[in-house]
């Protein structure tokens, strides 16, 4: 039972790590006013992992609650 929560929370933790790494890496503004972000791809990827982790945890939690309720009845 704990294993499915661990698997469902993996995208959530990957999203948090991706967003933290994107904040740590220095971005700079060029002389022409262009923003240079070396790891820009981590920002949308981090949000994608974050939201998919939240959805996965909700499904696992609701499935577990419904399963427990079915066993009681």
PQR file with spaces between the fields and no chain letter, atoms N, CA, C, O and H, PARSE charges and radii, in Angstrom:
ATOM       1  N    UNK     1       0.816   -1.191    0.000 -0.4000 1.5000
ATOM       2  CA   UNK     1       0.000    0.000    0.000 -0.0000 2.0000
ATOM       3  C    UNK     1       0.864    1.259    0.000  0.5500 1.7000
ATOM       4  O    UNK     1       0.537    2.238   -0.672 -0.5500 1.4000
ATOM       5  N    UNK     2       1.941    1.237    0.736 -0.4000 1.5000
ATOM       6  CA   UNK     2       2.816    2.402    0.779 -0.0000 2.0000
ATOM       7  C    UNK     2       3.534    2.602   -0.548  0.5500 1.7000
ATOM       8  O    UNK     2       3.893    3.726   -0.898 -0.5500 1.4000
ATOM       9  H    UNK     2       2.206    0.442    1.282  0.4000 1.0000
ATOM      10  N    UNK     3       3.744    1.514   -1.289 -0.4000 1.5000
ATOM      11  CA   UNK     3       4.478    1.587   -2.541 -0.0000 2.0000
ATOM      12  C    UNK     3       3.717    2.406   -3.583  0.5500 1.7000
ATOM      13  O    UNK     3       4.333    3.140   -4.356 -0.5500 1.4000
ATOM      14  H    UNK     3       3.452    0.601   -1.004  0.4000 1.0000
ATOM      15  N    UNK     4       2.389    2.291   -3.617 -0.4000 1.5000
ATOM      16  CA   UNK     4       1.639    3.051   -4.609 -0.0000 2.0000
ATOM      17  C    UNK     4       1.649    4.545   -4.290  0.5500 1.7000
ATOM      18  O    UNK     4       1.610    5.365   -5.207 -0.5500 1.4000
ATOM      19  H    UNK     4       1.889    1.694   -2.989  0.4000 1.0000
ATOM      20  N    UNK     5       1.701    4.910   -3.022 -0.4000 1.5000
ATOM      21  CA   UNK     5       1.823    6.323   -2.671 -0.0000 2.0000
ATOM      22  C    UNK     5       3.204    6.856   -3.022  0.5500 1.7000
ATOM      23  O    UNK     5       3.340    8.010   -3.428 -0.5500 1.4000
ATOM      24  H    UNK     5       1.734    4.243   -2.277  0.4000 1.0000
ATOM      25  N    UNK     6       4.215    6.034   -2.871 -0.4000 1.5000
ATOM      26  CA   UNK     6       5.569    6.435   -3.227 -0.0000 2.0000
ATOM      27  C    UNK     6       5.685    6.647   -4.731  0.5500 1.7000
ATOM      28  O    UNK     6       6.301    7.614   -5.179 -0.5500 1.4000
ATOM      29  H    UNK     6       4.104    5.096   -2.542  0.4000 1.0000
ATOM      30  N    UNK     7       5.098    5.752   -5.503 -0.4000 1.5000
ATOM      31  CA   UNK     7       5.131    5.884   -6.963 -0.0000 2.0000
ATOM      32  C    UNK     7       4.317    7.090   -7.412  0.5500 1.7000
ATOM      33  O    UNK     7       4.715    7.788   -8.344 -0.5500 1.4000
ATOM      34  H    UNK     7       4.598    4.966   -5.139  0.4000 1.0000
ATOM      35  N    UNK     8       3.195    7.345   -6.771 -0.4000 1.5000
ATOM      36  CA   UNK     8       2.354    8.478   -7.152 -0.0000 2.0000
ATOM      37  C    UNK     8       2.974    9.810   -6.749  0.5500 1.7000
ATOM      38  O    UNK     8       2.710   10.828   -7.387 -0.5500 1.4000
ATOM      39  H    UNK     8       2.871    6.779   -6.013  0.4000 1.0000
ATOM      40  N    UNK     9       3.789    9.819   -5.705 -0.4000 1.5000
ATOM      41  CA   UNK     9       4.407   11.077   -5.276 -0.0000 2.0000
ATOM      42  C    UNK     9       5.733   11.357   -5.966  0.5500 1.7000
ATOM      43  O    UNK     9       6.300   12.434   -5.781 -0.5500 1.4000
ATOM      44  H    UNK     9       4.003    8.991   -5.186  0.4000 1.0000
ATOM      45  N    UNK    10       6.239   10.426   -6.748 -0.4000 1.5000
ATOM      46  CA   UNK    10       7.506   10.628   -7.459 -0.0000 2.0000
ATOM      47  C    UNK    10       7.438   11.809   -8.436  0.5500 1.7000
ATOM      48  O    UNK    10       8.361   12.623   -8.443 -0.5500 1.4000
ATOM      49  H    UNK    10       5.779    9.551   -6.898  0.4000 1.0000
ATOM      50  N    UNK    11       6.380   11.943   -9.268 -0.4000 1.5000
ATOM      51  CA   UNK    11       6.333   13.120  -10.145 -0.0000 2.0000
ATOM      52  C    UNK    11       6.247   14.431   -9.374  0.5500 1.7000
ATOM      53  O    UNK    11       6.770   15.452   -9.821 -0.5500 1.4000
ATOM      54  H    UNK    11       5.630   11.282   -9.262  0.4000 1.0000
ATOM      55  N    UNK    12       5.596   14.407   -8.229 -0.4000 1.5000
ATOM      56  CA   UNK    12       5.494   15.606   -7.410 -0.0000 2.0000
ATOM      57  C    UNK    12       6.870   16.055   -6.938  0.5500 1.7000
ATOM      58  O    UNK    12       7.203   17.238   -7.020 -0.5500 1.4000
ATOM      59  H    UNK    12       5.171   13.578   -7.866  0.4000 1.0000
ATOM      60  N    UNK    13       7.664   15.119   -6.446 -0.4000 1.5000
ATOM      61  CA   UNK    13       9.005   15.473   -5.984 -0.0000 2.0000
ATOM      62  C    UNK    13       9.908   15.859   -7.153  0.5500 1.7000
ATOM      63  O    UNK    13      10.745   16.750   -7.007 -0.5500 1.4000
ATOM      64  H    UNK    13       7.394   14.159   -6.379  0.4000 1.0000
ATOM      65  N    UNK    14       9.760   15.213   -8.302 -0.4000 1.5000
ATOM      66  CA   UNK    14      10.545   15.603   -9.478 -0.0000 2.0000
ATOM      67  C    UNK    14      10.198   17.022   -9.929  0.5500 1.7000
ATOM      68  O    UNK    14      11.077   17.772  -10.353 -0.5500 1.4000
ATOM      69  H    UNK    14       9.080   14.489   -8.420  0.4000 1.0000
ATOM      70  N    UNK    15       8.939   17.385   -9.841 -0.4000 1.5000
ATOM      71  CA   UNK    15       8.521   18.737  -10.193 -0.0000 2.0000
ATOM      72  C    UNK    15       9.112   19.777   -9.265  0.5500 1.7000
ATOM      73  O    UNK    15       9.566   20.829   -9.715 -0.5500 1.4000
ATOM      74  H    UNK    15       8.225   16.776   -9.497  0.4000 1.0000
ATOM      75  N    UNK    16       9.112   19.494   -7.980 -0.4000 1.5000
ATOM      76  CA   UNK    16       9.686   20.429   -7.011 -0.0000 2.0000
ATOM      77  C    UNK    16      11.180   20.573   -7.238  0.5500 1.7000
ATOM      78  O    UNK    16      11.711   21.682   -7.192 -0.5500 1.4000
ATOM      79  H    UNK    16       8.744   18.639   -7.614  0.4000 1.0000
ATOM      80  N    UNK    17      11.861   19.462   -7.481 -0.4000 1.5000
ATOM      81  CA   UNK    17      13.306   19.503   -7.734 -0.0000 2.0000
ATOM      82  C    UNK    17      13.604   20.281   -9.014  0.5500 1.7000
ATOM      83  O    UNK    17      14.548   21.071   -9.042 -0.5500 1.4000
ATOM      84  H    UNK    17      11.429   18.561   -7.518  0.4000 1.0000
ATOM      85  N    UNK    18      12.823   20.074  -10.066 -0.4000 1.5000
ATOM      86  CA   UNK    18      13.043   20.785  -11.330 -0.0000 2.0000
ATOM      87  C    UNK    18      12.866   22.292  -11.157  0.5500 1.7000
ATOM      88  O    UNK    18      13.656   23.080  -11.677 -0.5500 1.4000
ATOM      89  H    UNK    18      12.056   19.432  -10.043  0.4000 1.0000
ATOM      90  N    UNK    19      11.831   22.684  -10.428 -0.4000 1.5000
ATOM      91  CA   UNK    19      11.610   24.116  -10.214 -0.0000 2.0000
ATOM      92  C    UNK    19      12.690   24.732   -9.333  0.5500 1.7000
ATOM      93  O    UNK    19      13.075   25.883   -9.536 -0.5500 1.4000
ATOM      94  H    UNK    19      11.189   22.043  -10.006  0.4000 1.0000
ATOM      95  N    UNK    20      13.181   23.969   -8.353 -0.4000 1.5000
ATOM      96  CA   UNK    20      14.260   24.493   -7.509 -0.0000 2.0000
ATOM      97  C    UNK    20      15.550   24.657   -8.306  0.5500 1.7000
ATOM      98  O    UNK    20      16.259   25.649   -8.135 -0.5500 1.4000
ATOM      99  H    UNK    20      12.868   23.034   -8.188  0.4000 1.0000
ATOM     100  N    UNK    21      15.859   23.708   -9.164 -0.4000 1.5000
ATOM     101  CA   UNK    21      17.070   23.807   -9.981 -0.0000 2.0000
ATOM     102  C    UNK    21      16.967   24.982  -10.950  0.5500 1.7000
ATOM     103  O    UNK    21      17.951   25.686  -11.176 -0.5500 1.4000
ATOM     104  H    UNK    21      15.283   22.902   -9.303  0.4000 1.0000
ATOM     105  N    UNK    22      15.787   25.197  -11.523 -0.4000 1.5000
ATOM     106  CA   UNK    22      15.638   26.319  -12.451 -0.0000 2.0000
ATOM     107  C    UNK    22      15.787   27.665  -11.740  0.5500 1.7000
ATOM     108  O    UNK    22      16.183   28.650  -12.363 -0.5500 1.4000
ATOM     109  H    UNK    22      14.987   24.625  -11.339  0.4000 1.0000
ATOM     110  N    UNK    23      15.475   27.717  -10.451 -0.4000 1.5000
ATOM     111  CA   UNK    23      15.653   28.959   -9.694 -0.0000 2.0000
ATOM     112  C    UNK    23      17.098   29.175   -9.268  0.5500 1.7000
ATOM     113  O    UNK    23      17.541   30.316   -9.134 -0.5500 1.4000
ATOM     114  H    UNK    23      15.152   26.916   -9.945  0.4000 1.0000
ATOM     115  N    UNK    24      17.840   28.086   -9.053 -0.4000 1.5000
ATOM     116  CA   UNK    24      19.223   28.192   -8.599 -0.0000 2.0000
ATOM     117  C    UNK    24      20.145   28.654   -9.723  0.5500 1.7000
ATOM     118  O    UNK    24      21.051   29.456   -9.493 -0.5500 1.4000
ATOM     119  H    UNK    24      17.480   27.159   -9.162  0.4000 1.0000
ATOM     120  N    UNK    25      19.918   28.152  -10.940 -0.4000 1.5000
ATOM     121  CA   UNK    25      20.787   28.479  -12.067 -0.0000 2.0000
ATOM     122  C    UNK    25      20.625   29.954  -12.409  0.5500 1.7000
ATOM     123  O    UNK    25      19.512   30.475  -12.481 -0.5500 1.4000
ATOM     124  H    UNK    25      19.183   27.501  -11.127  0.4000 1.0000
ATOM     125  N    UNK    26      21.754   30.609  -12.616 -0.4000 1.5000
ATOM     126  CA   UNK    26      21.737   32.046  -12.904 -0.0000 2.0000
ATOM     127  C    UNK    26      21.227   32.326  -14.309  0.5500 1.7000
ATOM     128  O    UNK    26      21.659   31.706  -15.280 -0.5500 1.4000
ATOM     129  H    UNK    26      22.658   30.186  -12.558  0.4000 1.0000
ATOM     130  N    UNK    27      20.311   33.261  -14.396 -0.4000 1.5000
ATOM     131  CA   UNK    27      19.874   33.758  -15.692 -0.0000 2.0000
ATOM     132  C    UNK    27      20.424   35.172  -15.833  0.5500 1.7000
ATOM     133  O    UNK    27      20.634   35.869  -14.840 -0.5500 1.4000
ATOM     134  H    UNK    27      19.960   33.765  -13.607  0.4000 1.0000
ATOM     135  N    UNK    28      20.652   35.580  -17.057 -0.4000 1.5000
ATOM     136  CA   UNK    28      21.234   36.900  -17.276 -0.0000 2.0000
ATOM     137  C    UNK    28      20.486   37.610  -18.394  0.5500 1.7000
ATOM     138  O    UNK    28      19.824   36.989  -19.225 -0.5500 1.4000
ATOM     139  H    UNK    28      20.482   35.013  -17.863  0.4000 1.0000
ATOM     140  N    UNK    29      20.614   38.918  -18.385 -0.4000 1.5000
ATOM     141  CA   UNK    29      20.012   39.743  -19.421 -0.0000 2.0000
ATOM     142  C    UNK    29      21.143   40.259  -20.289  0.5500 1.7000
ATOM     143  O    UNK    29      22.081   40.882  -19.794 -0.5500 1.4000
ATOM     144  H    UNK    29      21.153   39.422  -17.710  0.4000 1.0000
ATOM     145  N    UNK    30      21.052   39.999  -21.588 -0.4000 1.5000
ATOM     146  CA   UNK    30      22.082   40.435  -22.519 -0.0000 2.0000
ATOM     147  C    UNK    30      22.024   41.933  -22.749  0.5500 1.7000
ATOM     148  O    UNK    30      21.104   42.612  -22.292 -0.5500 1.4000
ATOM     149  H    UNK    30      20.289   39.493  -21.991  0.4000 1.0000
ATOM     150  N    UNK    31      23.015   42.436  -23.461 -0.4000 1.5000
ATOM     151  CA   UNK    31      23.084   43.877  -23.728 -0.0000 2.0000
ATOM     152  C    UNK    31      21.945   44.336  -24.630  0.5500 1.7000
ATOM     153  O    UNK    31      21.593   45.516  -24.629 -0.5500 1.4000
ATOM     154  H    UNK    31      23.763   41.885  -23.832  0.4000 1.0000
ATOM     155  N    UNK    32      21.369   43.425  -25.395 -0.4000 1.5000
ATOM     156  CA   UNK    32      20.246   43.770  -26.266 -0.0000 2.0000
ATOM     157  C    UNK    32      18.898   43.618  -25.563  0.5500 1.7000
ATOM     158  O    UNK    32      17.858   43.837  -26.183 -0.5500 1.4000
ATOM     159  H    UNK    32      21.655   42.467  -25.396  0.4000 1.0000
ATOM     160  N    UNK    33      18.897   43.247  -24.286 -0.4000 1.5000
ATOM     161  CA   UNK    33      17.664   43.110  -23.521 -0.0000 2.0000
ATOM     162  C    UNK    33      17.061   41.723  -23.572  0.5500 1.7000
ATOM     163  O    UNK    33      15.955   41.510  -23.076 -0.5500 1.4000
ATOM     164  H    UNK    33      19.743   43.069  -23.783  0.4000 1.0000
ATOM     165  N    UNK    34      17.767   40.785  -24.159 -0.4000 1.5000
ATOM     166  CA   UNK    34      17.275   39.397  -24.269 -0.0000 2.0000
ATOM     167  C    UNK    34      17.626   38.633  -22.999  0.5500 1.7000
ATOM     168  O    UNK    34      18.750   38.710  -22.502 -0.5500 1.4000
ATOM     169  H    UNK    34      18.666   40.958  -24.562  0.4000 1.0000
ATOM     170  N    UNK    35      16.653   37.899  -22.486 -0.4000 1.5000
ATOM     171  CA   UNK    35      16.879   37.080  -21.297 -0.0000 2.0000
ATOM     172  C    UNK    35      17.531   35.772  -21.712  0.5500 1.7000
ATOM     173  O    UNK    35      17.046   35.096  -22.619 -0.5500 1.4000
ATOM     174  H    UNK    35      15.740   37.837  -22.890  0.4000 1.0000
ATOM     175  N    UNK    36      18.629   35.411  -21.056 -0.4000 1.5000
ATOM     176  CA   UNK    36      19.335   34.161  -21.324 -0.0000 2.0000
ATOM     177  C    UNK    36      19.137   33.234  -20.132  0.5500 1.7000
ATOM     178  O    UNK    36      19.745   33.418  -19.078 -0.5500 1.4000
ATOM     179  H    UNK    36      19.024   35.960  -20.319  0.4000 1.0000
ATOM     180  N    UNK    37      18.292   32.251  -20.311 -0.4000 1.5000
ATOM     181  CA   UNK    37      17.962   31.269  -19.277 -0.0000 2.0000
ATOM     182  C    UNK    37      18.474   29.917  -19.764  0.5500 1.7000
ATOM     183  O    UNK    37      17.869   29.317  -20.653 -0.5500 1.4000
ATOM     184  H    UNK    37      17.798   32.102  -21.168  0.4000 1.0000
ATOM     185  N    UNK    38      19.593   29.418  -19.193 -0.4000 1.5000
ATOM     186  CA   UNK    38      20.190   28.189  -19.718 -0.0000 2.0000
ATOM     187  C    UNK    38      19.317   26.942  -19.543  0.5500 1.7000
ATOM     188  O    UNK    38      19.347   26.059  -20.401 -0.5500 1.4000
ATOM     189  H    UNK    38      20.085   29.905  -18.471  0.4000 1.0000
ATOM     190  N    UNK    39      18.564   26.848  -18.489 -0.4000 1.5000
ATOM     191  CA   UNK    39      17.752   25.658  -18.233 -0.0000 2.0000
ATOM     192  C    UNK    39      16.263   26.003  -18.243  0.5500 1.7000
ATOM     193  O    UNK    39      15.523   25.633  -17.331 -0.5500 1.4000
ATOM     194  H    UNK    39      18.540   27.566  -17.793  0.4000 1.0000
ATOM     195  N    UNK    40      15.836   26.717  -19.288 -0.4000 1.5000
ATOM     196  CA   UNK    40      14.443   27.148  -19.358 -0.0000 2.0000
ATOM     197  C    UNK    40      13.481   25.971  -19.421  0.5500 1.7000
ATOM     198  O    UNK    40      12.365   26.062  -18.910 -0.5500 1.4000
ATOM     199  H    UNK    40      16.438   27.018  -20.028  0.4000 1.0000
ATOM     200  N    UNK    41      13.891   24.871  -20.037 -0.4000 1.5000
ATOM     201  CA   UNK    41      12.998   23.718  -20.208 -0.0000 2.0000
ATOM     202  C    UNK    41      12.559   23.119  -18.873  0.5500 1.7000
ATOM     203  O    UNK    41      11.557   22.406  -18.819 -0.5500 1.4000
ATOM     204  H    UNK    41      14.798   24.797  -20.453  0.4000 1.0000
ATOM     205  N    UNK    42      13.300   23.401  -17.791 -0.4000 1.5000
ATOM     206  CA   UNK    42      12.929   22.847  -16.490 -0.0000 2.0000
ATOM     207  C    UNK    42      11.678   23.505  -15.906  0.5500 1.7000
ATOM     208  O    UNK    42      11.000   22.904  -15.072 -0.5500 1.4000
ATOM     209  H    UNK    42      14.114   23.980  -17.835  0.4000 1.0000
ATOM     210  N    UNK    43      11.367   24.714  -16.325 -0.4000 1.5000
ATOM     211  CA   UNK    43      10.203   25.413  -15.770 -0.0000 2.0000
ATOM     212  C    UNK    43       8.896   24.743  -16.212  0.5500 1.7000
ATOM     213  O    UNK    43       8.113   24.350  -15.347 -0.5500 1.4000
ATOM     214  H    UNK    43      11.917   25.203  -17.003  0.4000 1.0000
ATOM     215  N    UNK    44       8.621   24.593  -17.517 -0.4000 1.5000
ATOM     216  CA   UNK    44       7.371   23.905  -17.882 -0.0000 2.0000
ATOM     217  C    UNK    44       7.381   22.426  -17.504  0.5500 1.7000
ATOM     218  O    UNK    44       6.339   21.862  -17.169 -0.5500 1.4000
ATOM     219  H    UNK    44       9.257   24.912  -18.220  0.4000 1.0000
ATOM     220  N    UNK    45       8.551   21.801  -17.557 -0.4000 1.5000
ATOM     221  CA   UNK    45       8.649   20.397  -17.163 -0.0000 2.0000
ATOM     222  C    UNK    45       8.351   20.234  -15.671  0.5500 1.7000
ATOM     223  O    UNK    45       7.692   19.276  -15.267 -0.5500 1.4000
ATOM     224  H    UNK    45       9.397   22.259  -17.829  0.4000 1.0000
ATOM     225  N    UNK    46       8.832   21.158  -14.867 -0.4000 1.5000
ATOM     226  CA   UNK    46       8.573   21.125  -13.430 -0.0000 2.0000
ATOM     227  C    UNK    46       7.094   21.273  -13.116  0.5500 1.7000
ATOM     228  O    UNK    46       6.561   20.555  -12.271 -0.5500 1.4000
ATOM     229  H    UNK    46       9.368   21.936  -15.195  0.4000 1.0000
ATOM     230  N    UNK    47       6.425   22.211  -13.798 -0.4000 1.5000
ATOM     231  CA   UNK    47       4.990   22.383  -13.579 -0.0000 2.0000
ATOM     232  C    UNK    47       4.200   21.170  -14.057  0.5500 1.7000
ATOM     233  O    UNK    47       3.214   20.783  -13.429 -0.5500 1.4000
ATOM     234  H    UNK    47       6.859   22.795  -14.485  0.4000 1.0000
ATOM     235  N    UNK    48       4.629   20.572  -15.162 -0.4000 1.5000
ATOM     236  CA   UNK    48       3.971   19.366  -15.657 -0.0000 2.0000
ATOM     237  C    UNK    48       4.088   18.227  -14.648  0.5500 1.7000
ATOM     238  O    UNK    48       3.102   17.553  -14.351 -0.5500 1.4000
ATOM     239  H    UNK    48       5.430   20.887  -15.672  0.4000 1.0000
ATOM     240  N    UNK    49       5.285   18.015  -14.125 -0.4000 1.5000
ATOM     241  CA   UNK    49       5.482   16.984  -13.102 -0.0000 2.0000
ATOM     242  C    UNK    49       4.686   17.306  -11.837  0.5500 1.7000
ATOM     243  O    UNK    49       4.091   16.417  -11.228 -0.5500 1.4000
ATOM     244  H    UNK    49       6.086   18.563  -14.366  0.4000 1.0000
ATOM     245  N    UNK    50       4.679   18.564  -11.451 -0.4000 1.5000
ATOM     246  CA   UNK    50       3.974   18.972  -10.237 -0.0000 2.0000
ATOM     247  C    UNK    50       2.479   18.670  -10.336  0.5500 1.7000
ATOM     248  O    UNK    50       1.905   18.060   -9.433 -0.5500 1.4000
ATOM     249  H    UNK    50       5.163   19.286  -11.946  0.4000 1.0000
ATOM     250  N    UNK    51       1.864   19.087  -11.407 -0.4000 1.5000
ATOM     251  CA   UNK    51       0.421   18.865  -11.557 -0.0000 2.0000
ATOM     252  C    UNK    51       0.084   17.393  -11.778  0.5500 1.7000
ATOM     253  O    UNK    51      -0.934   16.913  -11.280 -0.5500 1.4000
ATOM     254  H    UNK    51       2.329   19.583  -12.140  0.4000 1.0000
ATOM     255  N    UNK    52       0.920   16.678  -12.514 -0.4000 1.5000
ATOM     256  CA   UNK    52       0.639   15.249  -12.704 -0.0000 2.0000
ATOM     257  C    UNK    52       0.818   14.480  -11.391  0.5500 1.7000
ATOM     258  O    UNK    52       0.111   13.500  -11.154 -0.5500 1.4000
ATOM     259  H    UNK    52       1.747   17.068  -12.919  0.4000 1.0000
ATOM     260  N    UNK    53       1.746   14.907  -10.544 -0.4000 1.5000
ATOM     261  CA   UNK    53       1.909   14.282   -9.234 -0.0000 2.0000
ATOM     262  C    UNK    53       0.717   14.528   -8.332  0.5500 1.7000
ATOM     263  O    UNK    53       0.291   13.639   -7.596 -0.5500 1.4000
ATOM     264  H    UNK    53       2.320   15.702  -10.738  0.4000 1.0000
ATOM     265  N    UNK    54       0.181   15.739   -8.390 -0.4000 1.5000
ATOM     266  CA   UNK    54      -1.002   16.058   -7.586 -0.0000 2.0000
ATOM     267  C    UNK    54      -2.194   15.221   -8.048  0.5500 1.7000
ATOM     268  O    UNK    54      -2.930   14.673   -7.228 -0.5500 1.4000
ATOM     269  H    UNK    54       0.527   16.462   -8.988  0.4000 1.0000
ATOM     270  N    UNK    55      -2.378   15.127   -9.359 -0.4000 1.5000
ATOM     271  CA   UNK    55      -3.484   14.324   -9.905 -0.0000 2.0000
ATOM     272  C    UNK    55      -3.318   12.856   -9.530  0.5500 1.7000
ATOM     273  O    UNK    55      -4.286   12.200   -9.145 -0.5500 1.4000
ATOM     274  H    UNK    55      -1.780   15.573  -10.026  0.4000 1.0000
ATOM     275  N    UNK    56      -2.092   12.337   -9.642 -0.4000 1.5000
ATOM     276  CA   UNK    56      -1.847   10.927   -9.313 -0.0000 2.0000
ATOM     277  C    UNK    56      -2.126   10.656   -7.835  0.5500 1.7000
ATOM     278  O    UNK    56      -2.736    9.641   -7.499 -0.5500 1.4000
ATOM     279  H    UNK    56      -1.306   12.870   -9.955  0.4000 1.0000
ATOM     280  N    UNK    57      -1.689   11.546   -6.954 -0.4000 1.5000
ATOM     281  CA   UNK    57      -1.958   11.355   -5.527 -0.0000 2.0000
ATOM     282  C    UNK    57      -3.453   11.428   -5.219  0.5500 1.7000
ATOM     283  O    UNK    57      -3.949   10.693   -4.366 -0.5500 1.4000
ATOM     284  H    UNK    57      -1.193   12.371   -7.227  0.4000 1.0000
ATOM     285  N    UNK    58      -4.167   12.312   -5.910 -0.4000 1.5000
ATOM     286  CA   UNK    58      -5.610   12.387   -5.701 -0.0000 2.0000
ATOM     287  C    UNK    58      -6.296   11.093   -6.129  0.5500 1.7000
ATOM     288  O    UNK    58      -7.165   10.585   -5.420 -0.5500 1.4000
ATOM     289  H    UNK    58      -3.763   12.910   -6.603  0.4000 1.0000
ATOM     290  N    UNK    59      -5.909   10.558   -7.290 -0.4000 1.5000
ATOM     291  CA   UNK    59      -6.515    9.309   -7.752 -0.0000 2.0000
ATOM     292  C    UNK    59      -6.193    8.148   -6.823  0.5500 1.7000
ATOM     293  O    UNK    59      -7.067    7.338   -6.515 -0.5500 1.4000
ATOM     294  H    UNK    59      -5.203   10.971   -7.866  0.4000 1.0000
ATOM     295  N    UNK    60      -4.953    8.064   -6.377 -0.4000 1.5000
ATOM     296  CA   UNK    60      -4.573    6.967   -5.482 -0.0000 2.0000
ATOM     297  C    UNK    60      -5.283    7.110   -4.142  0.5500 1.7000
ATOM     298  O    UNK    60      -5.752    6.119   -3.581 -0.5500 1.4000
ATOM     299  H    UNK    60      -4.243    8.722   -6.627  0.4000 1.0000
ATOM     300  N    UNK    61      -5.365    8.322   -3.629 -0.4000 1.5000
ATOM     301  CA   UNK    61      -6.040    8.544   -2.358 -0.0000 2.0000
ATOM     302  C    UNK    61      -7.528    8.261   -2.433  0.5500 1.7000
ATOM     303  O    UNK    61      -8.087    7.621   -1.543 -0.5500 1.4000
ATOM     304  H    UNK    61      -4.984    9.126   -4.085  0.4000 1.0000
ATOM     305  N    UNK    62      -8.176    8.740   -3.499 -0.4000 1.5000
ATOM     306  CA   UNK    62      -9.605    8.475   -3.650 -0.0000 2.0000
ATOM     307  C    UNK    62      -9.879    6.995   -3.876  0.5500 1.7000
ATOM     308  O    UNK    62     -10.848    6.452   -3.345 -0.5500 1.4000
ATOM     309  H    UNK    62      -7.722    9.261   -4.221  0.4000 1.0000
ATOM     310  N    UNK    63      -9.035    6.345   -4.658 -0.4000 1.5000
ATOM     311  CA   UNK    63      -9.207    4.912   -4.882 -0.0000 2.0000
ATOM     312  C    UNK    63      -9.040    4.125   -3.601  0.5500 1.7000
ATOM     313  O    UNK    63      -9.773    3.166   -3.359 -0.5500 1.4000
ATOM     314  H    UNK    63      -8.248    6.786   -5.089  0.4000 1.0000
ATOM     315  N    UNK    64      -8.090    4.516   -2.785 -0.4000 1.5000
ATOM     316  CA   UNK    64      -7.867    3.840   -1.514 -0.0000 2.0000
ATOM     317  C    UNK    64      -9.032    4.076   -0.558  0.5500 1.7000
ATOM     318  O    UNK    64      -9.446    3.164    0.158 -0.5500 1.4000
ATOM     319  H    UNK    64      -7.494    5.295   -2.982  0.4000 1.0000
ATOM     320  N    UNK    65      -9.562    5.304   -0.547 -0.4000 1.5000
ATOM     321  CA   UNK    65     -10.688    5.605    0.339 -0.0000 2.0000
ATOM     322  C    UNK    65     -11.940    4.850   -0.099  0.5500 1.7000
ATOM     323  O    UNK    65     -12.686    4.345    0.740 -0.5500 1.4000
ATOM     324  H    UNK    65      -9.225    6.045   -1.129  0.4000 1.0000
ATOM     325  N    UNK    66     -12.171    4.773   -1.393 -0.4000 1.5000
ATOM     326  CA   UNK    66     -13.344    4.038   -1.877 -0.0000 2.0000
ATOM     327  C    UNK    66     -13.195    2.550   -1.634  0.5500 1.7000
ATOM     328  O    UNK    66     -14.173    1.871   -1.322 -0.5500 1.4000
ATOM     329  H    UNK    66     -11.565    5.183   -2.075  0.4000 1.0000
ATOM     330  N    UNK    67     -11.983    2.034   -1.774 -0.4000 1.5000
ATOM     331  CA   UNK    67     -11.729    0.625   -1.517 -0.0000 2.0000
ATOM     332  C    UNK    67     -11.951    0.286   -0.041  0.5500 1.7000
ATOM     333  O    UNK    67     -12.514   -0.755    0.296 -0.5500 1.4000
ATOM     334  H    UNK    67     -11.188    2.586   -2.028  0.4000 1.0000
ATOM     335  N    UNK    68     -11.499    1.185    0.822 -0.4000 1.5000
ATOM     336  CA   UNK    68     -11.669    0.959    2.259 -0.0000 2.0000
ATOM     337  C    UNK    68     -13.149    1.016    2.630  0.5500 1.7000
ATOM     338  O    UNK    68     -13.612    0.235    3.461 -0.5500 1.4000
ATOM     339  H    UNK    68     -11.042    2.031    0.548  0.4000 1.0000
ATOM     340  N    UNK    69     -13.890    1.934    2.017 -0.4000 1.5000
ATOM     341  CA   UNK    69     -15.311    2.054    2.302 -0.0000 2.0000
ATOM     342  C    UNK    69     -16.071    0.828    1.809  0.5500 1.7000
ATOM     343  O    UNK    69     -17.031    0.390    2.444 -0.5500 1.4000
ATOM     344  H    UNK    69     -13.514    2.568    1.341  0.4000 1.0000
ATOM     345  N    UNK    70     -15.635    0.270    0.664 -0.4000 1.5000
ATOM     346  CA   UNK    70     -16.287   -0.916    0.107 -0.0000 2.0000
ATOM     347  C    UNK    70     -16.037   -2.129    0.999  0.5500 1.7000
ATOM     348  O    UNK    70     -16.921   -2.973    1.146 -0.5500 1.4000
ATOM     349  H    UNK    70     -14.855    0.626    0.149  0.4000 1.0000
ATOM     350  N    UNK    71     -14.849   -2.232    1.596 -0.4000 1.5000
ATOM     351  CA   UNK    71     -14.522   -3.357    2.465 -0.0000 2.0000
ATOM     352  C    UNK    71     -15.319   -3.299    3.776  0.5500 1.7000
ATOM     353  O    UNK    71     -15.664   -4.337    4.340 -0.5500 1.4000
ATOM     354  H    UNK    71     -14.131   -1.546    1.477  0.4000 1.0000
ATOM     355  N    UNK    72     -15.609   -2.091    4.255 -0.4000 1.5000
ATOM     356  CA   UNK    72     -16.362   -1.931    5.503 -0.0000 2.0000
ATOM     357  C    UNK    72     -17.821   -2.331    5.301  0.5500 1.7000
ATOM     358  O    UNK    72     -18.425   -2.959    6.171 -0.5500 1.4000
ATOM     359  H    UNK    72     -15.329   -1.248    3.796  0.4000 1.0000
ATOM     360  N    UNK    73     -18.379   -1.968    4.157 -0.4000 1.5000
ATOM     361  CA   UNK    73     -19.799   -2.261    3.896 -0.0000 2.0000
ATOM     362  C    UNK    73     -20.082   -3.705    3.665  0.5500 1.7000
ATOM     363  O    UNK    73     -21.232   -4.079    3.436 -0.5500 1.4000
ATOM     364  H    UNK    73     -17.889   -1.458    3.450  0.4000 1.0000
